[in-house]
Amino acid sequence: MSVEKGFTKENLDYYLKELAKEFRKRNGKNTPAEIVLVGGAAILANYGFREMTYDIDAVITASSAMKEAVNAVGDRLGLPNGWLNADFKNTSSYSPELSQYSKYYRTCSNVLNIRTISAEYLVAMKLMSGRRYKKDLSDIIGILSEQKRMGEPLSYQQIDCAVRNLYGGWDHISEYAIQVLKAALDSENLKELFVEQEREEALSKQAALQVQKYDGEIVKESNVDEIIQKALRKKKEMRDSLRDI
């Protein structure tokens, strides 16, 4: 099997089942482990608007046998190194409070308990990441849209509570991310807004790559928003100048 095209809802569940079997074989059945899926994996598990993700971020609570099991399953099934990892702990969206706001997803092989992040807390995490060139903000719109479709719409008050519980407040969330959230909460057509945001993210990614390729500027998390804004302004100025010819 190959995940060159990314993890989907269907193969995500398959890989987690295989991981549970491998962990049980190495660790026995008397010491369970817990994985809390976050990010794209949590969205795949709970919603239908995302077709895939390219890695599985998780909070992992397990013995050292879990790392061995992850590597063994990866080698056997041809998955990339670190296909399941906790690297997101080094990002701004991580909070030590995450596990207590998770919800049950499934249990595999009676030893691996899998949980996901509750909707409003997933939105809070995406707000904190707020990357314009990835799917963070379109994911927020997608979550709001599906929660509304399921008859369980999220309110600003719920999201505000989640942000404060995880991060202590809104101080480190970008104005752009807040604007997107407010527009989504006020929108009567979330599907259309979702498509617009995806288009904006694709343009932002393209702009960042062009700056890196042609201007030689190294794009990092700390400067990517500034670079994207500069590149988009430059593109607009070029369009305006051509229009005036």
C-alpha positions in Angstrom: 0.0 0.0 0.0 1.2 3.6 -0.6 0.2 6.9 0.8 1.9 9.0 -1.9 -1.5 10.8 -2.3 -1.9 11.2 1.5 -3.9 9.7 4.2 -7.7 9.3 3.6 -10.4 8.5 6.1 -10.4 4.9 4.9 -6.7 4.2 5.1 -6.3 6.2 8.3 -8.5 3.7 10.1 -6.7 0.8 8.5 -3.2 2.0 9.6 -4.4 2.7 13.1 -5.8 -0.9 13.3 -2.5 -2.2 12.1 -0.6 -0.1 14.6 -2.7 -1.4 17.4 -2.0 -5.0 16.4 1.7 -4.3 16.2 1.7 -2.5 19.6 -0.2 -5.4 21.3 2.3 -7.9 19.8 5.2 -6.0 21.3 3.7 -4.7 24.5 1.1 -7.3 25.5 -2.5 -6.7 26.2 -2.3 -5.5 29.8 -0.8 -2.0 29.2 -3.1 0.1 27.0 -2.0 3.2 25.1 -3.8 6.3 24.0 -3.5 8.5 20.9 -5.3 11.8 20.6 -5.6 12.7 16.9 -5.3 16.4 16.1 -5.0 18.6 13.0 -5.9 17.0 9.6 -6.2 13.5 11.1 -8.9 14.7 13.5 -10.7 16.4 10.7 -10.6 13.2 8.6 -11.9 11.2 11.5 -14.9 13.5 12.2 -15.8 15.3 9.0 -16.2 14.8 5.2 -14.9 18.0 3.7 -11.2 17.0 3.7 -10.1 14.3 1.3 -6.7 13.7 2.8 -3.9 14.8 5.0 -0.2 14.1 4.6 0.8 13.2 8.1 -0.9 12.2 11.3 -0.3 14.5 14.3 -1.2 13.1 17.7 -0.7 13.4 21.4 0.7 9.9 22.2 0.6 8.4 25.7 2.3 5.0 25.5 5.3 2.9 26.4 8.5 2.9 24.2 7.0 0.0 22.3 4.7 2.5 20.5 7.7 4.0 18.6 8.8 0.6 17.6 5.3 -0.3 16.5 5.0 2.9 14.4 8.3 2.2 12.7 7.4 -1.5 12.1 4.0 -0.7 10.5 5.6 2.1 8.5 8.3 -0.3 7.1 5.8 -3.0 6.4 3.3 -0.8 4.6 5.7 1.6 2.9 4.7 4.6 4.9 7.0 7.7 5.2 9.2 8.1 8.3 7.2 9.7 11.1 3.9 8.9 9.5 2.4 9.1 13.1 4.2 11.7 15.2 3.9 14.2 18.0 6.1 16.9 16.4 3.2 19.4 16.6 4.1 19.7 20.3 6.8 22.1 19.1 4.3 24.4 17.3 2.2 27.3 18.6 -1.0 25.3 18.4 0.0 22.8 21.1 -1.3 23.1 24.6 -0.8 20.6 27.5 -4.5 20.9 28.1 -5.5 19.3 24.8 -6.1 15.7 26.1 -8.8 16.8 28.5 -10.8 18.3 25.7 -10.7 15.2 23.5 -13.5 12.8 22.8 -13.7 9.1 22.1 -13.2 7.9 18.6 -12.5 4.1 18.7 -10.6 1.3 20.4 -8.4 -1.1 18.4 -7.2 -4.5 19.5 -8.4 -3.8 23.0 -5.2 -1.9 23.7 -5.1 1.3 21.7 -7.6 3.9 22.7 -8.0 6.6 20.0 -9.5 10.0 20.7 -10.0 13.1 18.7 -10.2 16.8 19.5 -13.7 18.2 20.1 -15.0 20.6 17.4 -14.6 24.0 19.2 -11.1 23.0 20.4 -10.1 22.0 16.9 -11.2 25.4 15.7 -9.2 27.0 18.4 -6.1 25.1 17.3 -6.6 26.1 13.7 -7.0 29.7 14.7 -3.7 29.6 16.7 -1.9 28.0 13.7 -3.6 30.4 11.3 -1.3 29.7 8.3 -2.6 31.5 5.2 -0.7 29.1 2.9 -2.0 25.9 4.4 -5.6 24.6 5.1 -5.9 26.0 8.6 -8.5 28.7 7.8 -10.5 26.7 5.3 -10.6 23.9 7.8 -12.3 26.3 10.3 -14.9 27.1 7.7 -15.4 23.4 6.9 -15.8 22.5 10.6 -18.4 25.3 11.1 -20.2 24.2 8.0 -20.4 20.5 8.9 -21.3 21.3 12.5 -24.2 23.4 11.2 -25.3 20.6 8.8 -25.3 18.1 11.7 -27.6 20.4 13.7 -24.8 21.2 16.2 -23.6 24.7 15.2 -20.7 26.2 17.0 -21.1 29.7 18.5 -18.5 32.4 19.1 -18.9 31.8 22.8 -18.0 28.1 22.5 -14.9 29.0 20.4 -13.9 31.8 22.7 -14.1 29.4 25.7 -11.9 26.9 23.9 -9.3 29.5 22.9 -9.1 30.7 26.5 -8.9 27.2 28.0 -6.1 26.2 25.6 -4.1 29.4 25.2 -5.3 31.8 27.9 -6.8 34.3 25.4 -6.6 35.7 21.9 -3.3 37.6 22.2 -1.3 35.3 19.9 -4.0 34.7 17.3 -3.6 36.8 14.1 -6.1 39.5 13.1 -6.5 37.7 9.7 -7.5 34.4 11.3 -10.0 36.3 13.5 -11.5 38.1 10.5 -11.9 34.7 8.7 -13.7 33.3 11.8 -16.0 36.2 12.1 -16.9 36.1 8.4 -17.6 32.4 8.7 -19.8 32.8 11.7 -21.8 35.6 9.9 -22.0 33.8 6.6 -25.2 32.4 5.1 -23.2 30.4 2.5 -20.4 28.6 4.2 -19.8 26.3 1.2 -19.1 29.3 -1.0 -16.9 30.9 1.6 -15.0 27.6 2.0 -14.2 27.5 -1.8 -13.1 31.2 -1.7 -10.8 30.5 1.3 -9.2 27.4 -0.4 -8.5 29.6 -3.4 -6.9 32.2 -1.2 -4.7 29.6 0.4 -3.6 28.2 -3.0 -2.7 31.8 -4.1 -0.8 32.4 -0.9 1.2 29.2 -1.2 2.0 30.0 -4.8 3.1 33.5 -3.8 5.4 32.2 -1.1 7.0 29.6 -3.4 7.6 32.3 -6.1 9.3 34.6 -3.6 11.5 31.8 -2.4 12.4 30.7 -6.0 12.9 34.0 -7.7 13.8 36.4 -5.0 15.9 34.0 -3.0 14.2 34.9 0.2 14.0 32.0 2.7 10.4 31.5 3.7 10.0 30.6 7.4 7.0 30.5 9.8 8.2 33.8 11.3 8.1 35.7 8.0 5.7 33.8 5.8 2.7 36.1 6.3 4.7 39.2 5.5 6.2 37.5 2.4 2.7 36.4 1.2 1.3 39.9 1.7 4.2 41.5 -0.1 3.9 39.0 -3.0 0.2 39.4 -3.4 0.5 43.3 -3.4 3.2 42.9 -6.1 0.9 40.7 -8.2 -2.0 43.2 -7.8 0.3 46.1 -8.8 1.3 44.2 -11.9 -2.3 43.4 -12.8 -3.2 47.1 -12.3 -0.3 48.3 -14.5 -1.3 45.9 -17.3 -4.9 47.1 -17.1 -3.7 50.7 -17.5 -1.8 50.0 -20.7 
